[in-house]
Amino acid sequence: MSNFDDVPITTPDKDRFGFDPFAKAISDCIRSVANPLGSVVAIYGPWGSGKSSVINLVRHHLANDAPDLEVINFPAWMYRTEDALAVGFFKELYAGLSPVLSEQTKAAGALRKLGANLAGASSLAGMAVGLFAGSLGEKATTATLDALGGFIEQGETAEDLQATLADALREAGKKFLVIIDDLDRLSPEEALVIFRLVKSVGRLPNVMYLLAYDRETTEQAVARRFPSEGAHYLEKIIQAGFELPQPDQSHLNVMMGEVLDGMAADLPDIDPVEFGNLLHSIVVPELKTPRDVLRLANTLSITITPIKSDVFFPDFVSLETLRVFRPTVYRAIRQNKSAILNAGQDDRYDQRDDRSAQYTSMLLGSEPEEDHRQLREALMRLFPQLQNVFANTIHSGTREWARQRRVCSNEHFDTYFQFSVSPKTIPKAELDYLLDASRTFEEIQDRVRDAIEITQAEGRTKASYILDELTAYPSNLSYFADRLSQHTFRIGNSLRSI
């Protein structure tokens, strides 16, 4: 997890979500088919749920337990048009089956012809290059098209070609598995091309297919394209379908915890109870797949860098979680700063229900209603002021929030949304510099004098914001004042001008 790469695992020792037993069961099912006849096995799972990792684990087990099984990989996502998909499918199939068909010229030719026949006239040029040329440009296009025309004119039907190919594969006695992963990367129309191609090739002996896709999304696309058949269209193609096991939530939480521990290693101690409450109310509900963890980890590894010392880490993680998974809530928070930070301060008790409804609409209006309760609880932890409208609890602000540089403080709110220190405060590094006991008076004097000359927000000097920040550190403020009082005759006039 140190580099947050979204790379599928390839071996069981890397499995953190209990996928390997499932993958082993799939590989056993594939091996158990004694006489496959174009059989199709599917793995169902939403985008980012770990299908590619399971596919790799199936490959691993088949390599160990079924060395006589030849695996043919078709990277469908590399072909971005329907014609290209057809060409690519038969090109990969031809390359995979060629070793056992090489001594049977008629069978090898049958596969090429079948590909050209099924790909359609609009794909013939690409099919010619893909199936005849060893590499692009190896043969002139005209010569390739002449060769293509030569065998198309023979008038053989797709059934004849398929029968010739089937006889050759049956005699070869070797089994093949065509793996088509990442169908989720294709558009619905492109994914349908894959199913049509698999269906059109038909019941080839000793050939199986392993597909991986999001079942719900794909079935919806099929229903739109074939309304009379709907899901039954796929049922005629898929002989065995397996739902990917849902990763245990505790594993996702541990994975995210490791990421956050690494990021917070050089930060001051954070109250684990407070941090845990924010994590479980805001972060954990959004982590449903391994890719969710990686997506958030990648985001945090970049966005935390410029302001790591100037924010309250749990608040920042919570807000970034909302930005990634609940962007409408994030935008609503950013756009309603005053309403949130001053929530319910002037309301009468008999207005609370109306105000709660108003704030719910303002902050959560675009979210599913079934999520409102959880999101309200989350926002009240992030912004305790919202308890005034959502929980009928009086909760006013404290200077402790400012000292912690929390998002619920007026001084630091903007820092979280502009990824740089708010003009209403000063960087933590500068404050630490002034409070460092090793600083000489001259060093402090120079910093204060420079700050007096700098105008920040609302026409105030930077020096005034320095003093505001110091009020959040009472013990340090008295120390700082004592140091200044030793030399008031030297900078007293300057301080009065702040």
Phi, psi and omega in degrees: 000359184291331181254358176056030179287134177271067184246124180300147177287161182234346182225153183300330182293347178265358185285121179246359187236013178074025180282333190298316177302323177295315179297321178296321178295320178297314181297322178296320177299317181295317181293331186284346179283106187289317183230074182297147180224071183068027183293144183236124175248138181234145173246123183257139175183148179293164179304131177083009185274351177112018182299319182295324176296318179296318178302315180296323178291324174299314177304315181301312182290322178294323178298325181277322189257345182222066183296342179277356180267122180269126181261130177244120181262130175243103179282081188301327184295346180280348183247112193258010173227163181296319178297317181295324178297317180297315178298312182297320181301309183286332177295314180292321179296318179296317180296323182286324183271343185306319182304325181269349180256356187300329181272357179242085186304321182296318181291319179297318177296326180297321179294318179296316181293320179299320178298313180296321180296313185279334181291330178099158185300326184292345182254004189298319181298313179295322180296321180299311180296316185292324186262338183256319183280134178294327174210161184299125179090357181295326177236151177294145182300320182296319180295322180295315180295325176298317180296319180298313180299326181301317182271339176292327183290349181293343173078016179288139179277164177298325179295321179295314181297319181293322179295318178298314180295320181297318179300317182294318180292324180294320180289328182295326176073009180254140182263150182231144174236118177265116181259125177237100182257173174062031174297339178295338180282346182271158171289160178306320181294320179292321178298323179295329177300318180299314180296322178295321180294315179299318180294321185289325178296325170078205193273072176282131180293144177065019177239132176233163178232143173235114182249152176225126182196168176279112187297313184298312181296317182293318180295326176295319179295319179295319180297324178291322183281323181232073187300332182284336182257320181058226183295338181296335178301315181286328180298332178285344182260317185272121177274327181215125179239141182232127176281129179296131179301141177286127179301141177298131182302325181296327178292319177296320180296317179297318180299315179292322178299321178295321178298312184291323177300319179294320181290327185266006186301326184259013179263158176301159181304137179245136179303114184296330179292313180297315179295318180298321179297316179294317181299314185283339179268334185242311187281305186305317181299340182267352183265099183247340180222162175304325181293331176299317179297313181295321180297314179290320179299316179297318179298310183297322183298336180265311189285336182285337190305309186288342186228024186304320183275352187251011177227162172275112191308313179300321178296317182297315178300318181296314181294321178294327175298316177296320181297322182282315189255337180229064187300329180290324176293317179301314181295323179296321177296312182299323185276349185234045182305305185298316181298325182283311184290338179247025187301126171071007185293327184249014183277145169278155184300322183284359178258358188299319181297317178295319180293322178298317178296321180296315180291325176298316178295318183295318187262329189237012186302333182265000182264153178303138184300329180292346179264354188299317184298312180298320181289324176298316178299320180296314182292329177291332175286323181285322180232089182305335178301332182291348174297335179296331182251332183264337186232006181054039180239130179282120182219104180265163181290161178227157176291342178297324178298319179294319181298322179280354182060045181280156181292338181281000176264141182300324184294328190246357181307310186295331181304322184289337186254343178251359176056031172206161187296133179299142177293353178269011179208191178230156179300146179300326181297322179290321177296316178298324179299314182292330183268359180289122183297341182277355181287140175278163179299322182297322179294317178294317181301316180297318180295315181295316180299318178297320182294328179296331184274354184254124177264128180250231184282150173058028177074006181271153179280158177298326180298325180292325177288329174299314180295324176299316180297322182293334180292343177278354180236075187307314182294319179288329180296317180295323177296317181295318179297321179298319181293322179290323184295337178294341184224034183299331181294344183264329182230010183304315182296323180294318180295325181291343182271356182296000000 
